[in-house]
């Protein structure tokens, strides 16, 4: 683990579907000692509590729809208030569009990291993708995993409704238009942005991420 030198370190990690940003976010979280979370995971966690809000979210998620931007802001504010986020956080893939960015204007990220991979690589990587329903971690049938399998974290692997070919293509198109617009808007405000090549092994990409930020973010113990 490395020690941050410009706390709090608030990073938004962007990347198209299949770029491995979820995996990299978890690895970077361990490296920097700050938590990572995605909106999807926050929603799943809320549903798991059985709260009134969670009960309201459950049918929305089941139908493959999105919760309101106001509700998303409530979840984020509550998560940011946790003691483990005092030194910063890694937000995985949020905000996705300008409306979400507006709802997120109560906090300002310190850095943006974008993982880049070609369109055809995104499509290929997403074939056979499985998600841990407890942690949100990604697995693949290409590695011998199957839907319904129990994970070391106590979750169950499942195929997300938006991990079918038609939905994947739509999500990639949304990323290229709406999410890129958000990135451009953040860049225009002067927030540092770091571009990382997402091709290669998990370890190779992780090294690029660390190399991209260690010059100004932290020093070794």
C-alpha positions as CSV (number, residue, x, y, z in Angstrom):
1,X,0.0,0.0,0.0
2,X,1.1,3.6,-0.7
3,X,0.5,6.7,1.2
4,X,-1.4,9.5,-0.5
5,X,0.3,12.9,-0.4
6,X,-2.6,15.1,-1.4
7,X,-5.5,13.8,0.6
8,X,-8.4,13.5,0.1
9,X,-7.9,11.8,-3.2
10,X,-11.3,11.7,-5.0
11,X,-11.0,9.8,-8.3
12,X,-13.6,8.9,-10.9
13,X,-12.7,5.9,-13.0
14,X,-14.2,5.8,-16.4
15,X,-14.0,3.2,-19.2
16,X,-16.2,1.4,-21.6
17,X,-17.9,-1.8,-20.7
18,X,-15.3,-4.6,-20.8
19,X,-12.4,-2.2,-20.0
20,X,-11.9,-3.9,-16.6
21,X,-12.5,-0.7,-14.7
22,X,-14.3,-2.6,-11.9
23,X,-11.4,-5.0,-11.4
24,X,-8.9,-2.2,-11.6
25,X,-10.9,0.0,-9.1
26,X,-10.7,-2.8,-6.5
27,X,-7.0,-3.3,-7.1
28,X,-6.3,0.5,-6.9
29,X,-8.4,0.7,-3.8
30,X,-6.1,-1.8,-2.0
31,X,-3.1,0.0,-3.4
32,X,-4.1,3.5,-2.2
33,X,-6.0,2.4,0.9
34,X,-9.2,4.2,0.0
35,X,-12.6,2.6,-0.8
36,X,-14.1,2.0,-4.2
37,X,-17.8,1.7,-5.1
38,X,-20.1,1.9,-8.0
39,X,-23.6,3.1,-8.1
40,X,-24.8,-0.3,-9.0
41,X,-23.2,-1.8,-5.9
42,X,-24.6,1.0,-3.7
43,X,-28.0,0.2,-5.0
44,X,-27.6,-3.6,-4.5
45,X,-26.4,-2.9,-0.9
46,X,-29.4,-0.8,-0.2
47,X,-31.8,-3.4,-1.5
48,X,-30.1,-6.0,0.6
49,X,-30.8,-4.0,3.8
50,X,-34.5,-4.3,3.3
51,X,-35.0,-0.6,3.9
52,X,-37.9,1.4,2.5
53,X,-35.6,2.9,-0.1
54,X,-34.2,-0.5,-0.9
55,X,-37.7,-1.9,-1.4
56,X,-38.5,1.0,-3.7
57,X,-35.3,0.3,-5.7
58,X,-35.9,-3.5,-6.1
59,X,-38.5,-3.4,-8.8
60,X,-36.7,-0.6,-10.7
61,X,-33.6,-2.7,-10.9
62,X,-35.5,-5.8,-11.8
63,X,-37.0,-4.0,-14.8
64,X,-33.5,-2.9,-15.8
65,X,-34.3,0.8,-15.2
66,X,-32.3,3.5,-13.4
67,X,-33.0,5.1,-10.0
68,X,-33.6,8.8,-10.0
69,X,-30.6,11.2,-9.9
70,X,-31.9,12.5,-6.6
71,X,-31.8,9.0,-5.1
72,X,-28.3,8.4,-6.5
73,X,-27.1,11.6,-4.8
74,X,-28.5,10.5,-1.5
75,X,-26.7,7.2,-1.7
76,X,-23.4,8.9,-2.6
77,X,-23.6,11.5,0.2
78,X,-24.3,8.7,2.7
79,X,-21.4,6.6,1.4
80,X,-19.0,9.6,1.4
81,X,-19.8,10.2,5.0
82,X,-18.4,6.8,6.1
83,X,-15.1,7.1,8.0
84,X,-13.3,4.9,5.5
85,X,-13.8,7.6,2.8
86,X,-12.2,10.5,4.8
87,X,-9.0,10.2,2.7
88,X,-10.9,9.9,-0.6
89,X,-12.6,7.3,-2.8
90,X,-12.6,5.7,-6.2
91,X,-16.0,6.1,-7.9
92,X,-16.5,3.5,-10.6
93,X,-18.3,4.8,-13.7
94,X,-20.4,7.5,-12.2
95,X,-21.7,10.0,-13.3
96,X,-22.7,8.6,-16.7
97,X,-24.4,11.6,-18.2
98,X,-24.8,15.3,-17.6
99,X,-27.9,15.0,-15.5
100,X,-26.1,12.7,-13.1
101,X,-23.1,15.0,-13.1
102,X,-25.4,17.9,-12.0
103,X,-26.9,15.8,-9.2
104,X,-23.3,15.0,-8.2
105,X,-22.3,18.7,-8.0
106,X,-22.2,18.5,-4.2
107,X,-18.7,17.0,-4.4
108,X,-15.8,17.7,-6.8
109,X,-13.5,14.9,-7.9
110,X,-9.8,15.6,-7.7
111,X,-8.8,13.3,-10.7
112,X,-10.3,11.5,-13.6
113,X,-8.8,8.2,-14.9
114,X,-10.0,6.8,-18.2
115,X,-9.2,3.3,-19.3
116,X,-9.3,3.0,-23.1
117,X,-9.9,-0.2,-25.2
118,X,-11.1,-0.6,-28.8
119,X,-14.8,-1.2,-29.5
120,X,-14.3,-4.7,-30.8
121,X,-12.3,-5.6,-27.7
122,X,-15.2,-4.4,-25.5
123,X,-17.6,-6.6,-27.3
124,X,-15.4,-9.7,-27.1
125,X,-14.6,-9.2,-23.4
126,X,-18.2,-8.9,-22.5
127,X,-19.1,-12.3,-24.0
128,X,-19.7,-14.7,-21.1
129,X,-19.4,-12.1,-18.4
130,X,-20.7,-13.0,-15.0
131,X,-21.3,-10.7,-12.0
132,X,-21.0,-11.4,-8.3
133,X,-24.3,-10.4,-6.8
134,X,-22.7,-9.5,-3.5
135,X,-19.6,-7.5,-4.4
136,X,-20.2,-6.6,-8.1
137,X,-16.9,-8.2,-9.1
138,X,-16.7,-9.5,-12.6
139,X,-16.0,-13.1,-13.6
140,X,-16.0,-14.9,-17.0
141,X,-17.2,-18.2,-18.4
142,X,-14.0,-18.2,-20.4
143,X,-12.2,-18.9,-17.1
144,X,-14.5,-21.8,-16.3
145,X,-17.0,-20.0,-14.2
146,X,-20.8,-20.6,-14.5
147,X,-23.9,-18.8,-13.6
148,X,-25.1,-19.8,-10.1
149,X,-21.6,-20.5,-8.9
150,X,-20.8,-19.4,-5.4
151,X,-17.8,-17.0,-5.1
152,X,-15.1,-16.7,-2.3
153,X,-16.9,-13.5,-1.1
154,X,-20.1,-15.4,-0.5
155,X,-22.0,-14.1,-3.5
156,X,-23.6,-15.9,-6.5
157,X,-22.6,-15.4,-10.1
158,X,-25.3,-14.2,-12.5
159,X,-25.7,-12.8,-16.0
160,X,-26.8,-9.2,-15.9
161,X,-29.7,-8.3,-18.2
162,X,-27.6,-5.7,-19.9
163,X,-24.8,-8.2,-20.6
164,X,-26.6,-9.5,-23.7
165,X,-25.4,-8.5,-27.2
166,X,-28.1,-5.9,-28.0
167,X,-27.8,-4.2,-24.6
168,X,-24.0,-4.2,-24.7
169,X,-24.0,-2.4,-28.0
170,X,-26.4,0.2,-26.7
171,X,-24.3,0.7,-23.5
172,X,-21.2,1.3,-25.6
173,X,-23.0,3.8,-27.7
174,X,-24.2,5.7,-24.6
175,X,-20.6,5.7,-23.2
176,X,-19.3,7.2,-26.5
177,X,-21.9,10.0,-26.4
178,X,-23.3,10.8,-23.0
179,X,-20.3,9.8,-20.8
180,X,-17.7,11.4,-23.1
181,X,-19.8,14.6,-22.7
182,X,-19.4,14.4,-18.9
183,X,-15.7,13.8,-19.2
184,X,-15.3,16.8,-21.5
185,X,-17.2,18.9,-19.0
186,X,-15.0,17.9,-16.1
187,X,-11.9,18.5,-18.1
188,X,-13.1,22.0,-19.0
189,X,-13.1,22.8,-15.2
190,X,-9.4,22.0,-14.9
191,X,-9.7,18.6,-13.2
192,X,-6.6,16.5,-14.1
193,X,-7.3,13.6,-16.5
194,X,-5.2,10.5,-17.0
195,X,-5.6,8.2,-20.0
196,X,-4.6,4.6,-19.5
197,X,-4.3,1.8,-22.2
198,X,-6.6,-1.0,-21.1
199,X,-5.1,-3.7,-23.3
200,X,-3.0,-6.4,-21.8
201,X,-3.1,-8.4,-18.6
202,X,-4.8,-7.2,-15.4
203,X,-1.3,-6.7,-13.8
204,X,-0.1,-4.7,-16.8
205,X,-3.0,-2.4,-16.8
206,X,-2.8,-2.0,-13.0
207,X,0.9,-1.0,-13.3
208,X,-0.1,1.7,-15.9
209,X,-2.7,3.0,-13.5
210,X,-0.2,3.3,-10.7
211,X,2.4,4.8,-12.9
212,X,-0.1,7.4,-14.1
213,X,-0.8,8.7,-10.7
214,X,2.2,8.1,-8.5
215,X,4.1,11.1,-9.8
216,X,1.8,13.4,-7.8
217,X,-0.6,11.4,-5.7
218,X,1.5,9.4,-3.2
219,X,4.9,8.3,-2.1
220,X,6.0,4.8,-0.9
221,X,6.1,4.1,2.8
